Amino acid sequence: MSKKKQLIIPIFIPFGGCEHKCVFCNQEKITGKVKLPNTKEVEDTIEKYLTSWEKGKGRDTKKREGRREIAFYGGSFTGLDKDLQREYLAVAYEFIKKARVDALRISTRPDLIDKELLSFLKSFKVETIELGVQSFSDEVLRLSGRGHTSGDILRAVSLIKEAGLVLGIQLMPGLPGDGEDIFLKSVRSTVEVAPDFVRLYPTIVIKDTPLEALYLRGEYTPWSLERMVDVCREALEVFSKAQIRVIRVGLHVTEDLLSNFVAGPLHPSFRDLLTREASLTE
């Protein structure tokens, strides 16, 4: 039997709720987005995706029957002003009340989670939280300007699990101070906290970021594609043995990303390199 497809409706909130400027990040350069959407833009985006989905593009009825979720990406949702969070969630929740969407999901930082906030999110049917963990190494977190510690990660994971929410963890191999052993220790730490899924985003250098400045001064050397493939392949094996899904490996390569790419292990089909004999220079 074919597995029903899932619709994820992405709402980008570039830098929204982010008090810290991480060395690797420039959401405008990565996504092409420059400001937070207003509620009308959020509603229109959701409607556009749902209309296309509900038409089914022909006779693909299984596609129309799949699970539908609205996802707030590109920033730290729980760091937004509480009134703005409420406005965004209220717009999305209207689609749930009409049975056109099944649930909501957000991305945020580990240090922006508490019990009261989780209760608030659940009241709007947020079912999944993705934590931008990036590394469990306190030294890597410090050098990357993350502004949180491994202790913050463990606390957030515990609260999310106690709330009965689906937990995702994002890791970034190759950050300043990182190495194969350090990253694989983060992989093992991830297995220990047992998230429902993981994303792996190899670190690359983007224009107009602190990491670019470090790179140009010779103070940061991005990992080669070969090195990144090897360590991510090993990480996939660890997660597979632990029965933890890795739902994405590598950045989605867009024209905006390519035009602002400086250096690092970027590849349009990065995950394919982990599972087949492919040319690393194609």
N, C-alpha and C positions, 0 to 999 in steps of 0.2 A: 504494500500500500504506500502511495506517495505521501510524504510528509507535507502537511499544510504549511504554506509560507507565512511569514510574519511581516507585518508592516510596521516599520519604525518611522514615525514622523518627526524629523529633527527640527528643533527650534534653537537657533544659535544665539547665545547671549555672550558675545565676545568680551572677555575680561570681566564680565558681570560678576560682582561679588568678590573679585580678586584684590586683596589688599597688598599682596606681595607680587613683585615682578620677578618671576623665576627666570634664571639666566637663559633658558632655552625658548621662552615663549614670546610670540607675537601673533596673537589670534587674527589680527587684521591681515597680516601677510599670508597666513596659512589658509584662512577661509574667505578672504575678500570682504568680510563684514567689518563695518567701521563703527556701528553704534548699536545700542540695545533696541530691539523691536518694540513698537507700541502694541497695545492689546489688539488693535484692529489688524495689524500685520500678523500677529500670532494666530488670530482667528482665520485670516485669509489663507495662511500657509497650511493650517490643518485642513481647511475645507478643500484646498487644491489637491492635497495628497489623497484625501478620502474620496473625492469625486472620481479621480483616476482609478483608485482601488475598486470602488464599488461598480464602476463600469466593467471592470474585469478584463479590459483589453481583449474583447472577443469572448470565447467560450470557456475561459479558464475559471471555472466555478470554484475550484479548490483555492485559488488565489483570493477570491472574494471572501471565503469562509475563514481565512487565517486570523490569528490574533493581531490586534491593532493596539499600538502604544504610542503615546506622545512623549518625546524625550527632549529635555532641556540640556543642551550640550554647549561646550565652548567657554564655560566659566565656572564659578563656584556658586551654584544656585542658592545655597543656604546662607551665603554671604551678602546676598542682595538685601536691600531694605525690605523689612517684613511686609509693608504695604504692597510693594511691587511683587513680592513673592505671591501674596494673596491674589493680586490682580491676574497674574499669569495663570495661576492654578485654577482660579474661578472660570476663566475663559476655557481652559482645557477640560474642566470638570463638566461643563455644559454638554460636551460631546459624549462624555460617559453617561450622563443622565439620559441622553437620547439613544443610548446603546450603539453608538457608532464607533466608540473607542472602548477598549477593555481596561486600560490602566495607564498610569503615568510613570515616568522614570526621570531621575535627575542625576547630574554629576556634581561632585563637590569635593572639598578638601577634608582631610581627617580632623582638623582642629575646628571645624565649623559644624559639629554634630553634638546635640544634647537631647535628653529625653523629651523635653517640652517641644522642641522643634520636630522630632520624629512623630510625635502625636499629632502635631499640626499637619504635617505632610500626609500622614495616613488618613486624615479626615477628608482629604481631597483625592483619595485613592492612589497615592504614590505607592507603588509596590516594589520598585527597584531603585537602589542607590549605588552609583559607581563612585568609588573613592579614587582620587588621583593620588595614589601612594607613591609611585615612581621608584622608591627604594626603601628598604628597611635599615639601611646604613645611616646612622646619624651624621657621619662625616660627609657622605655623598649629599644628604639632604641639606647640610649647612653650606657646602660649596656650591650647591645649585640654587641657593636663595629661596628654598621652599618655605621656611618660616614655621615648620612643624617638626616634630620628632617621631621616632619609632614608637614612643610611648603614646603619642596622640593617635597613631594608627591603631594600636591595639585597643585603646579605649573606644574609638569610634566603631571598630569592628564588633566589639562586645555589645555596644548599645544597639547597633543595627540588627544584630542577630536576636537580641532580647526582644526587639520590637517585631520580630517575625517577618522582616523584609528580605527581599532578594539582594544579595551582596555581590557587587563586581569590584575587581581590583585592577587598576592600571599600573603597569610597570614600565620603566624607561631604562633599558640597558645602555651603557655608554655615557652616562652623565659625568661631569667633572669628579675625579676621585674614584670613579668606578673601575672595576676590573672583572675578569671572568669569575674568579672565586667570590668576589664581593657580590656580584649580581646573582650568582647561583645560590648564595646564602639567602638573598632576598627571595629567590624562588622557593627555597625550602621553608622560609618563614611564611610565605604565602600559603603553602600547602598546610602548614600547621594551623592557620586560622580558617582554612577550609571555606573559601568563597564559593559562590555558585558558578562564577565564570571569571575569566581573566582576559585582559587585552595587553599586548606587548607592542610598545611603540619605540623602535630604535631611535636613539638621539641623533638628530641632524642639526646642522647650523643654518639658521634662518637670518636673513638681513635684518638689521636694526634691532638686534637683541644683545644683551650683555655677553652671551656666548660667542657671538660674532666678534666682539671686541677682544675677548680672550683668545680666540682663534687667530685673529690678525696680529696679535702681539706674541704669538707663539706660546701662549700659556695653556692652550687646550688643543689636543689632537683628537679629531674624531676617529672613531673606530673604522677600520676598513670594512667593506662589504663582506669579504670572506670571514673576517673575525666575528662580525655580528651574526652572520648566518650560522656559524658553528655554535655560538653560545645560545642562540635562540632555538636551534635544533635540539640542543641538550635540554633546554628549559621545557620544550614541548614534550619530550620524553618523560620528564619528571611529572609534569601535570597530567599526562596521559595515564601514568601508573597510579596517580592519586585520584583518577576519574574526575578531574576538574576540567571543564570545557575552556578552551582558548578560542574566543569568538572572533578575535582579530589579531593579526600580526602585521605590523607595518602601517604607515600612514596612507590614507587615500590620496593618490597623486592627482592633483588638479593643476590647471593652468596657473592659478594664483600661487600655488605652492612652488611650482617649477620656476616661475619668474622671480621668486624670492629665495630660492635655494642657493646656499653658499658652498657647503661641503658636508660630507658624511655618507652613511650607507643607505642612500635612497634608491629604491627600485620599484617599478610599477607593479610587479608581481612578487613581492618579497616572500610571501608565504609559500609560493610555489617553489622557491629556491630551497626551502627546508625539506620538501617532500619529493623532489625529483632531481635528476641530474640536469641542471640548467646552467647555461653560461652566465657567469657573474658580470659579464661586460655587455650583455645584450641590451 
